[in-house]
Amino acid sequence: VGLVTLLAVLCATVNHIYSFCAPAGGLLGMTYELNVHDFQSSSPWAWDSLSLVAQIFVHRDYLSQLDAWSADVFATLAGRPHVGQKGKASAARIDIYTWHTALALEISSVLRMVLRIPPEDVRVEGVYYPKQNLQDVSIFATCDDPRGGALAQLFKSAIGTFVDDAALFGSETFLGRLVPDLEFEFSALHAENSPDVVVCTTPILFCHTLVKVLPADVNVIIYVDDLFDMVPVWMERDILERLVQVAWSETSNVYFLASAPFVAALVEYSWGLEIPAISRVAAYVPSMEHKGKDSRNVLIQRCDHFIDRRHGMLFFRFLFKFLSANVWMNLRFLSMMPRFTADIFGPEDLVDGEAVPSHFFTDLRDQEHGRAHLLTFDQMMMFTANSCFATLFFPDDLAKSSFYEAYAMGIPIFAPGRKYLSRLLVSMDYYHLLPRHQLSIVEPNPTKRFHFSPFQREQGQTALLQAYYWAGFLDFITYDFVERFESVPELLSGLLTLDVTRRSEEMRVQWAQRLERAVAVWSSAFKVGTH
């Protein structure tokens, strides 16, 4: 009572009440709006807020218990057998239906290693984004035929409409046009290409439509990268029942593969399907020397949504304060994001009229056009390897391909630690954790494997602990040899003491092991099938 009274008196006497209450409220486990600061940048306190919340509201060793629970489930997800019903022993022609170049690159590059077939026998259809990276896909597959372009326009229209106006997308009028058009294009592509195997990536509406129109003897791999999205409530039952039916049928040639253990966990929680998972390996990353290892440059990987949030801006402003007070660190942070410094910093960031953000942060912008360069993938990787000794990674998305690309190159990655990431999971509205992904026709957590819902974001102490549990399934947390930090001082300490050569070698060895496993998993999908 005395502590609360003291806080109330102090809050009433300061001009900026919120900025003072936020850290104090965060330490007391209050709602996330009072957790924005939460001393996540730097804390003089012996305990961080997560440990304090666990101590006050549950018991002293609760975080350790959460660690054990998530580690146990993760081991099950990551080690799930990759054999199932019979399938084709080999494949001569592959069609990949996807909208995103990162997915096209991931799948086509691995399949080339698995099947050892030329690019002309692997066709990527429907890909349209990001446009500047389409040429990179052509190294591993054929992707420029007119029919695939027509499918790309349908994918673009569907996704764009859903993002801009979900109500319009879910109407019977819009879907009454979209679904028949998809069926026509899928059928036409199959007739023209006659593939032995079709790989289709989510959204699940596209995969469901494909399964409906293809002959039953065609092998289909549904690559699950997101959840039950772009499906109106009135279509949920029909789509889910069909997918469950083909998943468990002894005669079906439809197989499922999740893009990460975290995705497999969400699918099991919300759909009730236990599917194998293999994390991305970015086998398409070209081998190149890390010439930037002796530089003092750190590349800030794109994190537009993070810096749109108040705590994202605070993080970089606080980082600037540390850098300006300790110029001897000689660190420079490079950003490919448009208007990075202009959007975060202002005139008030001058320190004695000398240290300004441009001394420590560089916008790699096209000065003529006033926007960031639209670099191809190869150009981006070449620049990173030649100019930077490490990367700073804040996940805008929980399936961000740039994490795996930097890892494959052996370029050290600095990423939020599990406690820091737990706060981001609560506040960032991550796509994979949106409440709309909980199906209304299925009882949540039917296998009873999980201790918390990933979709119900309760306020207060429960939110942080729940997020901490689910953070334990993410590759950003489970990968070895990732430099994790819980504060700005910890980030700077890690950058200053990093043995770049040793860390790069460790990452490359670990990546080679993961690539070997990925090849084995994809091989099993083609030879014996996976469920």
C-alpha positions as CSV (number, residue, x, y, z in Angstrom):
1,V,0.0,0.0,0.0
2,G,2.8,2.4,0.9
3,L,4.6,1.7,-2.5
4,V,1.4,2.3,-4.4
5,T,0.7,5.5,-2.5
6,L,4.2,6.8,-3.1
7,L,4.0,6.1,-6.8
8,A,0.6,7.9,-7.0
9,V,2.1,11.0,-5.3
10,L,5.1,11.0,-7.5
11,C,3.0,10.5,-10.6
12,A,0.9,13.4,-9.7
13,T,3.9,15.7,-9.3
14,V,5.7,15.1,-12.6
15,N,4.8,16.8,-15.9
16,H,5.0,13.7,-18.0
17,I,3.0,11.3,-16.0
18,Y,2.8,8.5,-18.5
19,S,6.5,8.3,-19.2
20,F,7.1,7.8,-15.5
21,C,4.3,5.4,-14.8
22,A,5.1,3.1,-17.7
23,P,8.2,1.5,-16.4
24,A,6.9,1.2,-12.8
25,G,3.6,-0.2,-14.1
26,G,5.5,-2.7,-16.3
27,L,7.5,-3.9,-13.3
28,L,4.2,-4.5,-11.5
29,G,2.9,-6.7,-14.3
30,M,0.2,-4.3,-15.5
31,T,-1.3,-4.1,-19.0
32,Y,1.1,-3.9,-22.0
33,E,0.2,-0.3,-22.6
34,L,2.1,0.3,-19.4
35,N,4.8,-2.2,-20.5
36,V,6.0,-0.1,-23.5
37,H,9.2,1.0,-21.8
38,D,9.4,-1.9,-19.3
39,F,13.1,-1.2,-18.9
40,Q,13.6,-3.4,-21.9
41,S,16.3,-1.0,-23.1
42,S,18.3,-0.8,-19.9
43,S,17.4,-1.6,-16.3
44,P,19.0,-0.8,-13.0
45,W,16.8,-3.4,-11.4
46,A,18.1,-6.8,-10.3
47,W,15.0,-8.5,-11.7
48,D,13.4,-8.0,-15.1
49,S,9.7,-7.6,-15.3
50,L,9.1,-11.2,-16.5
51,S,10.9,-12.7,-13.6
52,L,9.2,-10.4,-11.2
53,V,5.7,-11.2,-12.6
54,A,6.4,-14.9,-12.4
55,Q,7.7,-14.4,-8.8
56,I,4.6,-12.4,-7.7
57,F,1.8,-14.0,-9.5
58,V,2.8,-17.7,-9.9
59,H,5.9,-19.0,-8.1
60,R,9.6,-18.5,-8.0
61,D,10.6,-21.1,-10.6
62,Y,7.8,-20.6,-13.0
63,L,10.0,-19.3,-15.9
64,S,12.1,-22.5,-15.6
65,Q,8.9,-24.5,-15.7
66,L,7.8,-22.7,-18.9
67,D,11.2,-23.4,-20.4
68,A,10.8,-27.1,-19.7
69,W,7.3,-27.2,-21.1
70,S,8.1,-25.5,-24.3
71,A,11.4,-27.4,-24.8
72,D,9.5,-30.7,-24.4
73,V,6.9,-29.8,-27.0
74,F,9.5,-28.4,-29.3
75,A,11.5,-31.6,-29.2
76,T,8.3,-33.5,-30.3
77,L,7.6,-31.0,-33.1
78,A,11.1,-30.9,-34.4
79,G,11.6,-34.6,-34.2
80,R,8.3,-35.7,-35.7
81,P,8.8,-38.7,-38.1
82,H,8.8,-37.7,-41.7
83,V,7.5,-41.0,-43.2
84,G,3.9,-41.9,-43.9
85,Q,1.8,-43.3,-46.6
86,K,3.2,-44.5,-50.0
87,G,4.1,-41.9,-52.6
88,K,6.0,-41.6,-55.8
89,A,9.6,-42.9,-55.7
90,S,10.8,-40.1,-58.0
91,A,9.6,-37.0,-59.8
92,A,10.6,-35.8,-63.2
93,R,8.6,-32.6,-63.3
94,I,7.6,-30.3,-60.5
95,D,5.2,-27.4,-60.4
96,I,5.4,-24.9,-57.5
97,Y,2.4,-22.6,-56.9
98,T,3.3,-19.7,-54.6
99,W,2.9,-15.9,-54.6
100,H,6.2,-15.0,-52.8
101,T,9.7,-15.1,-54.2
102,A,11.2,-16.1,-50.9
103,L,9.0,-19.2,-50.8
104,A,9.8,-19.9,-54.4
105,L,13.5,-19.6,-53.8
106,E,13.4,-21.8,-50.6
107,I,11.5,-24.6,-52.2
108,S,13.0,-24.7,-55.7
109,S,16.6,-24.5,-54.4
110,V,16.1,-27.4,-52.0
111,L,14.2,-29.5,-54.6
112,R,17.0,-29.1,-57.1
113,M,19.3,-30.6,-54.5
114,V,16.9,-33.4,-53.6
115,L,15.9,-34.4,-57.1
116,R,18.9,-33.2,-59.1
117,I,16.8,-32.1,-62.0
118,P,17.4,-29.1,-64.3
119,P,15.7,-25.7,-63.9
120,E,13.4,-26.3,-66.9
121,D,11.8,-29.3,-65.1
122,V,10.9,-27.1,-62.1
123,R,8.2,-24.5,-62.8
124,V,7.2,-21.8,-60.4
125,E,3.7,-20.4,-61.1
126,G,1.9,-17.5,-59.6
127,V,4.9,-15.6,-58.0
128,Y,4.7,-11.8,-58.1
129,Y,6.2,-10.3,-55.0
130,P,8.8,-8.8,-54.4
131,K,9.1,-8.0,-58.1
132,Q,12.8,-7.1,-58.1
133,N,13.6,-10.6,-56.9
134,L,11.8,-12.5,-59.7
135,Q,15.0,-12.9,-61.7
136,D,16.7,-14.7,-58.8
137,V,14.0,-17.4,-59.0
138,S,14.9,-18.1,-62.6
139,I,18.3,-19.5,-61.5
140,F,16.5,-22.5,-60.0
141,A,13.3,-22.8,-61.9
142,T,11.3,-21.6,-64.9
143,C,8.9,-18.8,-64.0
144,D,8.1,-16.7,-66.9
145,D,5.3,-18.5,-68.8
146,P,2.0,-16.5,-69.6
147,R,-0.2,-19.0,-67.7
148,G,1.8,-18.6,-64.6
149,G,1.5,-14.8,-65.0
150,A,-2.3,-15.2,-65.1
151,L,-2.2,-17.1,-61.9
152,A,0.0,-14.4,-60.4
153,Q,-2.6,-11.8,-61.2
154,L,-5.3,-13.9,-59.4
155,F,-3.1,-14.3,-56.4
156,K,-2.3,-10.6,-56.3
157,S,-6.0,-9.7,-56.6
158,A,-7.1,-12.1,-53.9
159,I,-4.4,-11.1,-51.4
160,G,-4.7,-7.4,-52.1
161,T,-8.5,-7.5,-51.7
162,F,-8.2,-9.4,-48.4
163,V,-5.7,-6.9,-47.0
164,D,-7.7,-3.8,-48.2
165,D,-11.2,-5.0,-47.5
166,A,-11.6,-8.4,-45.7
167,A,-15.4,-8.0,-45.7
168,L,-15.5,-7.7,-49.5
169,F,-13.1,-10.6,-49.9
170,G,-15.3,-12.8,-47.7
171,S,-18.5,-12.1,-49.7
172,E,-20.1,-14.8,-51.8
173,T,-20.0,-12.4,-54.7
174,F,-16.2,-11.9,-54.7
175,L,-15.4,-15.6,-53.9
176,G,-18.0,-16.7,-56.4
177,R,-15.7,-15.2,-59.1
178,L,-12.3,-15.9,-57.5
179,V,-12.7,-19.6,-56.8
180,P,-13.8,-20.6,-60.3
181,D,-11.0,-18.5,-61.8
182,L,-8.5,-20.3,-59.6
183,E,-9.9,-23.7,-60.6
184,F,-9.6,-22.8,-64.3
185,E,-6.0,-21.6,-64.0
186,F,-4.9,-24.6,-61.9
187,S,-6.6,-27.0,-64.3
188,A,-5.0,-25.3,-67.3
189,L,-1.5,-25.3,-65.7
190,H,-1.8,-29.0,-65.0
191,A,-2.9,-29.8,-68.5
192,E,0.0,-27.8,-70.0
193,N,2.8,-28.9,-67.7
194,S,1.7,-32.4,-66.7
195,P,3.7,-32.3,-63.4
196,D,4.5,-35.4,-61.4
197,V,4.3,-33.4,-58.1
198,V,2.7,-30.1,-57.3
199,V,3.9,-28.1,-54.3
200,C,1.4,-25.4,-53.2
201,T,2.1,-22.9,-50.5
202,T,-0.6,-21.3,-48.3
203,P,-2.9,-19.3,-48.1
204,I,-4.9,-22.4,-47.5
205,L,-7.8,-21.2,-49.8
206,F,-5.4,-21.6,-52.8
207,C,-4.3,-25.1,-51.7
208,H,-7.9,-26.3,-51.0
209,T,-9.0,-25.1,-54.5
210,L,-6.0,-26.9,-56.1
211,V,-6.7,-30.2,-54.3
212,K,-10.3,-30.0,-55.6
213,V,-9.5,-29.8,-59.3
214,L,-6.3,-32.0,-59.6
215,P,-6.7,-35.7,-60.5
216,A,-6.5,-38.0,-57.5
217,D,-3.3,-39.6,-58.7
218,V,-1.3,-36.4,-58.7
219,N,1.0,-36.0,-55.7
220,V,0.5,-32.7,-53.9
221,I,2.6,-31.2,-51.1
222,I,0.9,-28.5,-49.1
223,Y,3.6,-26.3,-47.7
224,V,2.1,-24.5,-44.7
225,D,3.7,-21.2,-44.0
226,D,0.7,-19.3,-42.5
227,L,-2.5,-20.4,-41.0
228,F,-6.2,-20.8,-41.8
229,D,-6.5,-17.4,-43.4
230,M,-8.4,-15.8,-46.3
231,V,-11.3,-18.2,-45.5
232,P,-14.7,-16.7,-44.4
233,V,-16.6,-18.4,-41.6
234,W,-19.1,-19.8,-44.0
235,M,-16.4,-21.8,-45.9
236,E,-14.4,-23.0,-42.8
237,R,-16.1,-26.3,-42.4
238,D,-16.0,-27.4,-46.0
239,I,-12.3,-26.5,-46.4
240,L,-11.2,-28.0,-43.0
241,E,-13.1,-31.2,-43.5
242,R,-11.6,-31.8,-47.0
243,L,-8.0,-31.1,-45.7
244,V,-8.4,-33.4,-42.7
245,Q,-9.9,-36.1,-45.0
246,V,-6.9,-36.0,-47.3
247,A,-4.5,-35.7,-44.4
248,W,-5.5,-39.0,-42.8
249,S,-6.7,-41.0,-45.9
250,E,-4.6,-44.1,-46.6
251,T,-5.0,-43.6,-50.3
252,S,-4.5,-39.8,-50.6
253,N,-1.6,-38.4,-52.4
254,V,-1.8,-35.1,-50.5
255,Y,0.9,-34.4,-47.9
256,F,1.6,-31.6,-45.5
257,L,4.8,-29.9,-44.4
258,A,5.2,-26.9,-42.1
259,S,7.8,-24.3,-42.7
260,A,9.0,-24.3,-39.1
261,P,8.2,-26.1,-35.8
262,F,6.5,-22.9,-34.6
263,V,4.1,-23.1,-37.6
264,A,3.5,-26.9,-37.0
265,A,2.6,-26.0,-33.4
266,L,0.0,-23.4,-34.4
267,V,-1.5,-25.9,-37.0
268,E,-1.8,-28.5,-34.4
269,Y,-3.3,-26.1,-31.8
270,S,-5.9,-24.7,-34.2
271,W,-6.6,-27.5,-36.8
272,G,-5.8,-30.6,-34.7
273,L,-3.4,-31.9,-37.4
274,E,0.0,-33.1,-36.4
275,I,2.3,-32.4,-39.4
276,P,6.1,-32.6,-39.9
277,A,8.1,-29.4,-40.0
278,I,11.4,-28.3,-41.4
279,S,12.8,-24.9,-40.9
280,R,14.0,-22.9,-43.9
281,V,17.6,-23.2,-44.9
282,A,17.9,-20.6,-47.7
283,A,19.9,-23.0,-49.9
284,Y,19.7,-20.4,-52.6
285,V,22.1,-18.1,-50.8
286,P,25.3,-17.9,-52.9
287,S,28.6,-18.9,-51.3
288,M,30.7,-15.8,-50.8
289,E,33.6,-14.5,-48.6
290,H,32.7,-12.4,-45.6
291,K,34.9,-9.5,-46.6
292,G,33.0,-7.1,-44.2
293,K,34.1,-9.0,-41.1
294,D,36.7,-6.4,-40.2
295,S,34.4,-3.4,-40.7
296,R,32.5,-1.6,-37.9
297,N,29.2,-1.7,-39.8
298,V,26.0,-3.4,-38.6
299,L,23.2,-3.9,-41.1
300,I,19.7,-3.3,-39.6
301,Q,17.5,-5.8,-41.3
302,R,14.2,-4.4,-42.4
303,C,11.9,-3.9,-39.4
304,D,9.4,-1.3,-40.7
305,H,6.6,-2.5,-38.3
306,F,9.0,-2.5,-35.3
307,I,10.0,1.1,-35.8
308,D,6.3,2.1,-36.4
309,R,5.7,1.1,-32.8
310,R,6.6,3.4,-30.0
311,H,9.0,1.0,-28.3
312,G,10.8,0.4,-31.7
313,M,11.4,4.1,-32.0
314,L,12.5,4.3,-28.3
315,F,14.9,1.5,-28.8
316,F,16.8,3.2,-31.6
317,R,16.7,6.6,-29.9
318,F,18.1,5.1,-26.8
319,L,20.7,3.3,-28.8
320,F,21.7,6.7,-30.3
321,K,22.1,8.1,-26.8
322,F,24.5,5.4,-25.9
323,L,26.5,5.7,-29.1
324,S,26.7,9.5,-28.8
325,A,28.0,9.2,-25.2
326,N,30.5,6.5,-26.2
327,V,31.9,7.5,-29.6
328,W,35.0,5.3,-28.9
329,M,32.8,2.3,-29.8
330,N,33.1,3.3,-33.5
331,L,30.0,1.5,-34.6
332,R,27.8,2.5,-37.5
333,F,24.3,1.1,-38.2
334,L,23.2,0.9,-41.8
335,S,19.5,0.8,-42.8
336,M,17.8,-0.1,-46.1
337,M,14.5,1.2,-44.8
338,P,13.1,4.4,-46.4
339,R,13.5,7.5,-44.2
340,F,14.8,5.5,-41.3
341,T,16.7,8.4,-39.5
342,A,14.1,11.0,-40.6
343,D,11.2,9.0,-39.1
344,I,13.0,8.2,-35.8
345,F,15.1,11.2,-34.9
346,G,14.5,14.9,-34.7
347,P,16.2,18.2,-33.8
348,E,16.0,17.4,-30.1
349,D,18.4,14.5,-30.6
350,L,21.3,17.0,-30.9
351,V,23.9,16.5,-28.2
352,D,26.0,19.6,-27.5
353,G,25.4,20.5,-31.1
354,E,27.9,17.9,-32.3
355,A,26.8,14.3,-32.0
356,V,23.8,13.7,-34.4
357,P,22.2,10.5,-35.6
358,S,23.9,10.7,-39.0
359,H,27.2,10.1,-37.2
360,F,26.0,6.6,-36.2
361,F,23.2,5.7,-38.6
362,T,23.3,5.7,-42.4
363,D,20.3,5.5,-44.7
364,L,21.4,3.5,-47.7
365,R,19.0,5.4,-49.9
366,D,18.8,6.3,-53.6
367,Q,19.6,10.0,-53.2
368,E,18.2,10.8,-56.6
369,H,14.8,9.3,-55.9
370,G,14.8,9.8,-52.2
371,R,13.9,6.2,-51.4
372,A,15.6,3.0,-50.5
373,H,17.3,1.0,-53.3
374,L,15.1,-1.9,-54.6
375,L,18.0,-4.3,-54.5
376,T,17.8,-7.8,-55.9
377,F,18.5,-10.7,-53.5
378,D,22.0,-11.2,-54.9
379,Q,22.8,-7.5,-54.6
380,M,21.6,-7.4,-51.0
381,M,23.6,-10.4,-50.0
382,M,26.7,-9.2,-51.7
383,F,26.5,-5.8,-50.0
384,T,26.0,-7.4,-46.6
385,A,28.9,-9.8,-47.0
386,N,31.2,-7.1,-48.3
387,S,30.3,-4.2,-46.0
388,C,29.0,-5.5,-42.6
389,F,30.4,-7.6,-39.8
390,A,27.0,-8.4,-38.3
391,T,23.2,-7.9,-38.7
392,L,20.6,-6.5,-36.3
393,F,17.4,-8.5,-36.6
394,F,14.0,-7.5,-35.2
395,P,11.3,-9.8,-36.5
396,D,8.6,-7.9,-38.3
397,D,7.2,-11.3,-39.1
398,L,7.6,-14.7,-37.4
399,A,8.5,-16.3,-40.7
400,K,11.0,-13.7,-41.8
401,S,13.3,-15.1,-44.6
402,S,16.1,-12.6,-44.0
403,F,17.0,-14.4,-40.7
404,Y,17.7,-17.7,-42.5
405,E,19.5,-15.9,-45.3
406,A,22.0,-14.2,-42.9
407,Y,22.4,-17.5,-41.0
408,A,23.2,-19.4,-44.2
409,M,25.9,-16.8,-45.1
410,G,27.5,-17.1,-41.7
411,I,27.0,-13.5,-40.9
412,P,26.5,-13.0,-37.1
413,I,22.9,-12.2,-36.2
414,F,21.9,-10.1,-33.1
415,A,18.3,-10.7,-32.2
416,P,16.0,-10.0,-29.2
417,G,16.3,-12.6,-26.5
418,R,13.4,-14.6,-25.3
419,K,12.2,-12.2,-22.7
420,Y,12.5,-9.2,-25.0
421,L,10.8,-11.1,-27.8
422,S,8.0,-12.0,-25.4
423,R,7.2,-8.3,-25.0
424,L,7.2,-8.0,-28.8
425,L,4.8,-10.9,-29.2
426,V,2.3,-9.1,-26.9
427,S,2.5,-5.8,-28.6
428,M,3.3,-6.3,-32.3
429,D,0.1,-7.9,-33.7
430,Y,2.1,-10.6,-35.4
431,Y,0.2,-12.2,-38.3
432,H,0.6,-15.8,-37.0
433,L,-0.8,-14.9,-33.6
434,L,-3.9,-13.0,-34.8
435,P,-7.1,-14.2,-33.0
436,R,-8.9,-14.7,-36.3
437,H,-6.7,-17.9,-36.8
438,Q,-8.6,-19.7,-34.1
439,L,-11.3,-21.6,-36.0
440,S,-14.9,-21.3,-34.7
441,I,-15.7,-24.9,-35.7
442,V,-12.9,-26.7,-33.9
443,E,-12.2,-26.9,-30.2
444,P,-8.9,-25.3,-29.4
445,N,-5.9,-27.4,-28.6
446,P,-7.6,-30.8,-29.4
447,T,-4.4,-32.8,-28.8
448,K,-4.0,-31.1,-25.3
449,R,-0.3,-30.7,-26.0
450,F,-0.1,-27.0,-25.3
451,H,-0.4,-25.1,-22.0
452,F,-1.6,-21.7,-23.4
453,S,-3.5,-20.4,-26.4
454,P,-1.3,-18.5,-28.9
455,F,-4.3,-16.4,-30.0
456,Q,-5.9,-15.1,-26.8
457,R,-4.0,-12.1,-25.7
458,E,-5.0,-11.5,-22.1
459,Q,-3.7,-8.4,-20.4
460,G,-1.6,-8.2,-17.4
461,Q,0.8,-10.8,-16.1
462,T,-0.7,-13.7,-18.1
463,A,0.1,-12.1,-21.4
464,L,3.9,-11.9,-20.8
465,L,4.1,-15.5,-19.4
466,Q,1.9,-16.8,-22.2
467,A,4.1,-15.1,-24.8
468,Y,7.3,-16.3,-23.2
469,Y,6.0,-19.9,-23.5
470,W,5.2,-19.6,-27.3
471,A,8.5,-17.7,-27.9
472,G,10.2,-21.0,-27.0
473,F,9.1,-22.5,-30.3
474,L,10.6,-19.8,-32.6
475,D,13.7,-20.5,-34.7
476,F,14.9,-17.0,-33.6
477,I,15.2,-18.5,-30.1
478,T,16.0,-22.1,-30.7
479,Y,18.8,-21.7,-33.3
480,D,22.3,-22.1,-31.9
481,F,25.0,-19.4,-32.4
482,V,22.5,-16.4,-32.6
483,E,23.6,-13.4,-30.5
484,R,20.7,-12.6,-28.3
485,F,20.2,-9.4,-26.2
486,E,17.7,-8.2,-23.7
487,S,18.8,-4.6,-23.6
488,V,20.7,-1.9,-25.5
489,P,23.8,-2.3,-23.2
490,E,23.8,-6.0,-23.8
491,L,23.5,-5.5,-27.6
492,L,26.5,-3.1,-27.6
493,S,28.5,-5.4,-25.3
494,G,27.9,-8.3,-27.7
495,L,29.0,-6.2,-30.7
496,L,32.2,-5.0,-29.1
497,T,33.3,-8.5,-27.8
498,L,32.1,-10.6,-30.8
499,D,34.7,-13.0,-32.3
500,V,33.3,-12.7,-35.9
501,T,35.5,-15.4,-37.5
502,R,34.7,-18.0,-34.9
503,R,31.0,-17.2,-34.8
504,S,30.8,-17.3,-38.6
505,E,32.5,-20.7,-38.8
506,E,30.1,-22.1,-36.1
507,M,27.1,-20.8,-38.0
508,R,28.2,-22.3,-41.3
509,V,28.8,-25.8,-39.7
510,Q,25.3,-25.6,-38.1
511,W,23.8,-24.5,-41.3
512,A,25.3,-27.4,-43.2
513,Q,23.7,-29.8,-40.7
514,R,20.3,-28.1,-41.1
515,L,20.6,-28.3,-44.9
516,E,21.4,-32.0,-44.7
517,R,18.3,-32.5,-42.6
518,A,16.1,-30.4,-44.9
519,V,17.2,-32.5,-47.9
520,A,16.3,-35.7,-46.0
521,V,12.9,-34.4,-45.0
522,W,12.0,-33.2,-48.6
523,S,13.3,-36.5,-49.9
524,S,11.0,-38.4,-47.6
525,A,8.1,-36.2,-48.8
526,F,8.7,-37.4,-52.4
527,K,9.7,-41.0,-51.8
528,V,7.3,-42.1,-49.1
529,G,5.1,-39.1,-48.3
530,T,4.6,-37.3,-45.0
531,H,1.5,-36.5,-42.9
